[in-house]
């Protein structure tokens, strides 16, 4: 009885996750289509630095939405770190920040790159197959087909 309830709850959570994913992708498409108005405002005021930063803010919001959607579809360390990285970049580029905030932002980015470089989990390292091993496997497969 308990296993049936767990299975129903799992199914319901997967269904809700799918609904949220569909809503997010619709929102991202609407956001992409709505970039036209900020783009025209930027073109009309292209001499103003704030016009470009406003447009860049809209674009980065869309990119964060896309990365968030990817994170929901494929929740692993790399996609989560990409979302965090875009949020940090948006904060640094779009907002007026002090020197201390810029330093903290750069330190945050360095931490993200260190995590991506040095703290890979074994599962992620297994995904990365060296090219030589791929060639060996392809050679074995092609030899089997020839024989």
Secondary structure, DSSP 8 states (H G I E B T S, - for coil): -HHHHHHHHHHHHHHHHHHHHHHHHHHHHHHHHTHHHHHHHHHHTTT-HHHHHHHHHHHHHHHHHHHHHHHHHS-SHHHHHHHHHHHHHHHHHHS---HHHHHHHHHHHHHHHHHHHH---HHHHHH---HHHHHHHHHHHHHHHH-
